[in-house]
């Protein structure tokens, strides 16, 4: 087990992670590492609920705005970058705070997944994409279920990029993605970590999600997507597949109304929150806090007290 200390704050989207992370980082004079797969992209700000420039100035952030939109970003890259930042911040005598909602990313880091190194096969990948166009994504997902049922169970049919990668790994190397995804044999995490989970009553969470989407529209989400298109950011790039971006493109192309696009974004975000909570159920080491049971100050106080007890801080 690694000796580096780490604080993790996770929870479904719109639950209140950013506020707690910022206040806790200020209180502990430490730095924040983003665990969100979309915040790495430059220019994708409003639609990703990226911390504002003022918030980023108040506390040093890492893993934000590090890639151009057309670049790919994987969980393997995230794990490597995050490990380096955790080590560097620990060397300063600080305990870093990893804040984010991408369950696979956080789980891979704290459980130290050993990722498969099987190379890609562009021809085979295109064959699967063509097959999906003709037979449907469900057909390709069933192909995965036949050879690697554990991974098929974990991956939603619409998480098609990862479905294809899992089949690619099996096709090229005869290996299973699921073989690499297990907690350390001794049951201990890869870090001396406190993993904090925030949650609130589901109907209240969904209302906050709806309000957040409305605020995104008011804050210029449509204008952001228009600017990205004007800058010739590819419509099919990984960054554009973030929740809401293709919906706004559909509106700008005249394929749907703005109201319909907004409703689709709200629905997709609510479904994303459900998937996040599904991931977190696989992480029994999370210490859960009901955000609605405390005021912001009370939550900060009790979380800090629990962290201080774990790390013997004064």
C-alpha positions in Angstrom: 0.0 0.0 0.0 1.3 3.4 -0.9 2.2 5.8 1.9 0.7 8.9 0.2 -2.4 10.4 1.9 -5.4 11.3 -0.1 -8.9 12.8 0.5 -11.6 11.9 -2.0 -14.9 13.7 -2.3 -17.4 12.0 -4.7 -21.1 11.9 -5.2 -23.7 12.3 -8.0 -23.6 15.4 -10.2 -25.1 18.6 -8.6 -25.0 17.1 -5.1 -22.6 19.9 -3.8 -19.0 18.4 -4.2 -17.5 21.6 -5.5 -18.5 23.8 -2.6 -17.3 21.3 0.0 -14.1 20.6 -1.8 -13.2 24.3 -2.1 -14.0 25.1 1.6 -12.2 22.0 2.8 -9.1 22.8 0.7 -9.0 26.3 2.1 -9.4 25.1 5.6 -6.5 22.6 5.1 -4.4 24.8 2.9 -4.2 22.1 0.2 -4.9 21.6 -3.5 -7.6 20.0 -5.5 -7.2 17.3 -8.2 -10.2 17.0 -10.6 -11.6 13.5 -11.0 -14.1 14.6 -13.7 -13.4 13.2 -17.2 -14.8 16.4 -18.9 -13.0 19.1 -17.0 -9.7 18.3 -18.8 -11.0 20.0 -22.0 -10.3 23.6 -22.8 -13.3 25.6 -23.9 -15.8 23.1 -22.4 -16.7 25.3 -19.4 -20.4 26.0 -19.0 -21.7 22.6 -20.1 -19.4 20.8 -17.7 -20.1 23.0 -14.6 -16.3 23.6 -14.5 -15.2 25.6 -11.4 -15.0 29.3 -12.2 -11.8 31.1 -12.7 -12.3 32.8 -9.4 -12.8 29.4 -7.7 -9.7 28.1 -9.4 -7.7 31.1 -8.2 -8.9 30.7 -4.6 -7.5 27.1 -4.5 -4.9 25.5 -6.8 -6.6 23.0 -9.1 -5.1 20.3 -11.2 -6.4 18.2 -14.2 -8.5 21.1 -15.5 -8.0 22.6 -19.1 -5.1 20.3 -19.9 -6.3 19.0 -23.3 -7.5 20.4 -26.5 -11.1 19.3 -27.5 -10.0 17.0 -30.3 -7.7 15.0 -28.0 -8.7 11.6 -26.5 -8.6 11.1 -22.7 -8.8 7.7 -21.0 -9.0 6.3 -17.5 -5.4 5.1 -17.9 -4.2 8.6 -18.6 -6.2 10.0 -15.7 -4.7 7.4 -13.3 -1.1 8.2 -14.4 -1.6 12.0 -14.2 -3.5 11.8 -10.8 -0.8 9.6 -9.3 1.9 12.1 -10.2 -0.1 15.0 -8.7 -0.9 13.1 -5.5 2.8 12.3 -5.0 3.9 15.9 -5.7 1.3 17.4 -3.3 2.2 14.9 -0.6 5.9 16.0 -1.0 4.8 19.5 0.0 3.4 18.2 3.2 -0.2 18.6 2.1 -3.0 16.1 1.7 -4.6 16.5 -1.8 -8.3 16.4 -2.3 -9.5 14.4 -5.3 -13.0 15.8 -6.3 -15.1 14.3 -9.0 -17.9 12.2 -10.1 -16.5 9.8 -12.7 -16.8 6.6 -10.7 -14.5 4.5 -12.9 -11.8 7.1 -12.7 -11.9 7.3 -8.9 -12.2 3.6 -8.4 -9.3 2.8 -10.7 -7.1 5.2 -8.8 -7.8 4.3 -5.2 -8.0 0.5 -6.0 -4.9 0.8 -8.3 -6.3 -1.0 -11.3 -3.7 -2.7 -13.5 -5.0 -1.8 -17.0 -4.7 -4.1 -20.0 -1.9 -3.1 -22.4 -3.4 -4.8 -25.5 -2.9 -2.4 -28.5 -5.8 -1.1 -30.6 -7.0 -2.5 -33.9 -8.6 0.2 -36.0 -9.9 -2.3 -38.6 -11.6 -4.5 -36.1 -13.0 -1.4 -34.3 -14.5 -0.1 -37.6 -16.0 -3.6 -38.2 -17.8 -3.4 -34.8 -19.0 0.1 -35.6 -20.4 -1.0 -38.9 -22.1 -4.0 -37.3 -23.7 -1.7 -34.7 -25.1 0.5 -37.5 -26.6 -2.5 -39.2 -27.7 -4.6 -36.3 -27.8 -2.1 -33.4 -25.6 -1.5 -30.4 -27.4 -4.2 -28.4 -26.1 -6.8 -30.9 -22.5 -5.7 -30.3 -23.2 -5.5 -26.5 -24.5 -9.1 -26.7 -21.2 -10.1 -28.4 -19.3 -8.8 -25.4 -21.7 -10.6 -23.0 -20.9 -13.9 -24.7 -17.1 -13.6 -24.1 -16.9 -11.3 -21.0 -20.2 -11.2 -19.0 -18.7 -9.4 -16.1 -17.6 -6.4 -18.2 -20.9 -6.5 -20.2 -22.8 -6.3 -17.0 -20.8 -3.3 -15.9 -21.0 -1.4 -19.2 -24.2 0.2 -20.4 -25.1 -0.6 -24.0 -24.7 3.2 -24.8 -21.2 3.3 -23.3 -20.3 2.0 -26.8 -16.6 3.2 -26.9 -15.8 1.0 -23.9 -17.9 -1.9 -25.2 -15.8 -1.8 -28.4 -12.6 -1.6 -26.4 -13.5 -4.6 -24.3 -14.2 -6.6 -27.4 -11.0 -5.3 -29.0 -8.9 -6.5 -26.0 -10.5 -9.9 -26.2 -10.1 -10.1 -30.0 -6.4 -9.0 -30.0 -5.1 -10.6 -26.8 -7.6 -13.2 -25.7 -7.8 -11.3 -22.4 -10.7 -9.9 -20.4 -11.1 -6.3 -19.3 -12.7 -7.5 -16.1 -9.6 -9.5 -15.1 -7.8 -6.2 -14.5 -10.5 -4.6 -12.4 -10.3 -6.0 -8.9 -9.4 -4.4 -5.6 -6.0 -5.1 -4.2 -5.7 -8.7 -2.9 -5.4 -7.7 0.7 -8.5 -5.6 0.5 -6.6 -2.3 1.2 -6.7 0.8 -0.9 -3.7 2.0 -2.9 -3.5 5.2 -0.7 -3.9 6.1 2.9 -7.2 7.5 1.9 -10.5 8.9 3.3 -13.2 8.6 0.7 -16.2 10.9 1.4 -19.5 10.4 -0.4 -22.1 13.1 -0.6 -25.7 12.4 -1.3 -29.2 13.9 -0.8 -32.8 12.8 -1.3 -33.3 11.7 -4.9 -36.2 14.0 -5.7 -34.2 17.0 -4.3 -31.1 15.9 -6.3 -33.1 15.8 -9.5 -34.5 19.2 -8.8 -31.0 20.6 -8.3 -30.0 18.9 -11.6 -32.9 20.6 -13.4 -32.0 24.0 -11.9 -28.3 23.5 -12.9 -29.2 22.9 -16.5 -31.4 26.0 -16.6 -28.5 28.0 -15.1 -26.2 26.6 -17.7 -28.5 27.8 -20.5 -28.7 31.2 -18.8 -24.9 31.3 -18.4 -24.3 30.8 -22.1 -24.3 27.1 -22.9 -25.7 27.6 -26.4 -23.2 30.3 -27.1 -20.3 28.1 -25.8 -21.3 25.3 -28.2 -21.7 27.8 -31.1 -18.2 29.1 -30.4 -16.8 25.6 -30.4 -18.4 24.8 -33.7 -17.1 28.1 -35.1 -13.6 27.1 -33.9 -14.1 23.9 -36.0 -14.0 21.5 -33.0 -15.0 18.2 -34.5 -18.6 17.2 -33.8 -17.6 13.5 -33.3 -14.7 14.1 -30.9 -14.8 12.6 -27.4 -15.3 16.0 -25.7 -18.4 16.7 -27.7 -19.9 13.5 -26.4 -20.2 15.1 -23.0 -23.8 15.4 -21.7 -25.7 18.2 -23.5 -23.3 19.2 -26.2 -24.8 17.1 -29.0 -28.3 18.2 -27.9 -27.3 21.9 -28.2 -25.8 21.1 -31.6 -29.1 19.6 -32.7 -30.8 22.8 -31.7 -28.3 24.9 -33.6 -28.8 22.7 -36.6 -32.5 23.3 -36.5 -33.3 19.6 -35.7 -35.0 20.3 -32.4 -36.3 23.1 -30.3 -34.4 24.6 -27.5 -37.0 23.5 -25.0 -36.7 19.9 -26.2 -32.9 20.1 -26.1 -33.0 21.4 -22.5 -35.4 18.6 -21.5 -33.2 16.0 -23.0 -30.2 17.4 -21.2 -32.0 17.2 -17.9 -33.1 13.7 -18.5 -29.6 12.5 -19.5 -28.1 14.2 -16.5 -30.6 12.5 -14.1 -29.7 9.2 -15.7 -26.0 9.9 -15.3 -26.6 10.6 -11.6 -28.2 7.2 -11.3 -25.3 5.5 -13.0 -22.8 7.3 -10.7 -24.7 6.0 -7.7 -24.5 2.5 -9.2 -20.7 2.8 -9.4 -20.4 4.0 -5.8 -22.3 1.0 -4.5 -19.3 -1.0 -5.7 -17.1 1.1 -3.3 -17.8 -0.1 0.2 -15.0 2.1 1.7 -17.0 5.3 1.1 -18.0 7.3 4.2 -21.4 8.7 3.3 -22.9 12.0 4.4 -26.4 13.2 3.9 -25.9 16.8 2.7 -29.4 17.8 3.7 -28.8 16.9 7.3 -26.4 19.8 7.8 -25.8 23.4 6.9 -22.8 24.1 4.7 -20.7 25.1 7.8 -21.8 22.1 9.8 -21.0 19.7 6.9 -17.5 21.2 6.6 -17.0 20.9 10.3 -18.1 17.3 10.6 -16.2 16.1 7.5 -13.0 17.9 8.7 -13.4 16.3 12.1 -13.7 12.9 10.6 -10.6 13.5 8.3 -8.6 14.8 11.3 -9.4 11.7 13.3 -8.3 9.4 10.4 -5.1 11.3 9.8 -4.4 12.3 13.4 -4.5 16.0 12.5 -4.7 18.8 15.0 
